Amino acid sequence: MHLQTVLALVVISILVPASAQKSSQCERSCGNVTIPFPFGSGERCYHSPEFHVSCTRSSDGYTPFYGDVAVTDISPSTGEMEIMMFVAHDCYNSSGRSTSNDPSLRTGNFQISTKNRFVALGCQNINECKNPENDCQHTCKDTEESYECKCRKGYSGDGKKSGSCCTLDQSLIITITICTFVATILTLVLVTWVYVGVKKHKGLPCSSAHEDSNRHEPEERIGV
């Protein structure tokens, strides 16, 4: 993506005419753009190296370039050159990672015209919680411009790994301790009751056990 930028050619008015501008062998256009002196694309067709404009062929035809930026117009009468400058961006992609660039422009003796306006466009909201590298320890809540970290119930703190994290509440620790103690007591009581019952059953004499079993056996009658 490119943005049209205007350069003020403040040095044009103080240039001393050179013989190169009258050369009939100099191309004075590239594509739809006129290239007036002191600019030029051929040898001895421009005043000095900083006025060199290359004419490059592309899929859309011929395009003039000043350095590595495309030129759309050169106007000596207004002392301006219009170029297509790279657009800087700093946004998040679909995976939540930041993507950015850092375009720069060297203007030499030229100045950036005051006709330019700085324009900022917002990026679409990305759910940062989907990024596995987010700073939340427990729960991540996406917001319009960022995200919030929260702790689960029974925990307190800012919820951030880089902050105070999430720590167990004291009241919950006491509750867990009491429940563990009661469960331990009940387990001991149950084990003791089972142990006493088994030991009592093993302590019965064999004769008593035999008599008890005979009492319940049905009487057999033999017919004559």
Residue pairs with C-beta under 8 A, 6 or more apart in sequence:
1 86
1 87
1 89
2 70
2 84
2 85
2 86
2 87
3 84
3 85
3 86
3 87
3 119
4 72
4 82
4 83
4 84
4 85
5 82
5 83
5 84
5 85
5 105
5 112
5 116
6 80
6 81
6 82
6 83
6 112
6 113
6 115
6 116
7 80
7 81
7 82
7 83
7 107
7 110
7 111
7 112
7 113
8 79
8 80
8 110
8 111
8 112
8 113
8 114
9 76
9 79
9 80
9 81
9 110
10 79
10 109
10 110
10 111
11 109
11 110
12 38
12 76
12 79
13 79
15 38
15 47
17 37
18 37
18 38
18 47
20 26
20 37
20 40
20 44
20 45
20 46
20 47
21 37
21 38
21 40
21 45
21 47
23 44
23 45
25 42
25 45
26 37
26 40
26 41
26 42
26 44
26 45
27 35
27 40
27 41
27 42
27 45
27 55
28 34
28 35
28 36
28 40
29 35
30 41
30 53
30 55
30 62
30 63
30 64
31 55
31 61
31 62
31 63
31 64
33 63
33 64
33 71
33 72
33 73
33 74
34 74
35 41
35 53
35 55
35 64
35 74
36 74
36 76
37 45
37 46
37 47
38 46
38 47
38 48
38 51
39 46
39 47
39 51
39 52
39 53
39 74
40 46
40 47
40 51
40 52
40 53
41 52
41 53
41 54
41 55
41 64
46 52
46 53
50 108
50 109
53 64
53 65
53 66
53 71
53 74
54 64
54 65
55 62
55 63
55 64
55 65
56 62
56 63
56 64
56 65
57 63
63 70
63 71
64 70
64 71
65 71
66 81
66 83
67 106
69 83
69 84
69 85
69 86
69 105
70 83
70 84
71 81
71 82
71 83
71 84
72 82
72 83
72 84
73 80
73 81
73 82
74 80
74 81
74 82
75 81
80 113
80 115
81 110
85 103
85 105
86 101
86 103
87 103
88 100
88 101
88 102
88 103
89 99
89 100
89 101
89 123
90 98
90 99
90 100
91 98
91 99
91 100
91 123
91 124
91 126
92 98
92 99
92 123
92 126
92 128
93 99
93 126
94 126
95 130
95 131
96 126
96 127
96 128
96 130
96 131
96 134
97 131
125 144
125 145
127 142
127 147
128 134
128 140
128 142
128 146
128 147
129 136
129 140
129 141
129 142
129 147
134 140
134 147
134 149
135 149
135 160
135 161
135 162
135 163
136 147
136 149
136 150
136 159
136 160
136 161
137 149
137 151
137 157
137 159
137 160
137 161
137 165
137 166
138 149
138 150
138 151
138 152
138 155
138 159
138 166
139 149
139 150
139 151
139 152
139 159
140 147
140 148
140 149
140 150
141 147
141 148
141 149
141 150
148 159
149 158
149 159
149 160
149 163
150 159
151 157
151 159
151 166
152 166
154 168
154 169
154 172
155 166
155 167
155 168
155 169
156 166
156 167
156 169
157 163
157 164
157 165
157 166
157 167
158 164
158 165
159 165
159 166
